[in-house]
């Protein structure tokens, strides 16, 4: 492994075509990251097969809050992001509601990528981590906002989400 190999791999998973081609080519929304990497065979989105329900909330956080993104000062870039959001909103997006996580947890495997859906209008995903089973319970390995740089959640995933008002479900992507 080299820095060049790492840089190529990072670009492959972070950009729509695997190649940086300006700010709009980056996968800014995590549900888009899952869909793009699923299409390219890097992960498998297993959310629907685990009993996910369709999330019809529109994705438009970036264009609702352009002042939060200096790149969106450029009207052309803002328009490209607006078009990208419109495209995302034509695709079905599946989420497992927080009240169903415990009942479907057995279908989630160690190493699955867990994306916690957001209650913030226009935002698809609020937080991400990796599924890890400990003592027969599903937990989340993640970087918390405060505290350790990486931790395994003390509470099982289902309980953890019930205590966070800004998150209301999960998407699950399985690395291939």
Secondary structure as UniProt FT lines:
FT   HELIX           3..14
FT   TURN            16..17
FT   HELIX           23..25
FT   HELIX           30..39
FT   TURN            40..41
FT   STRAND          43..45
FT   TURN            47..51
FT   STRAND          53..54
FT   HELIX           61..64
FT   HELIX           66..68
FT   HELIX           70..73
FT   HELIX           75..88
FT   TURN            89..90
FT   STRAND          94..97
FT   HELIX           98..100
FT   HELIX           101..104
FT   HELIX           105..107
FT   TURN            110..111
FT   STRAND          113..118
FT   TURN            121..122
FT   STRAND          125..134
FT   TURN            135..136
FT   STRAND          137..142
FT   STRAND          151..152
FT   HELIX           157..162
FT   TURN            165..166
FT   STRAND          167..175
//
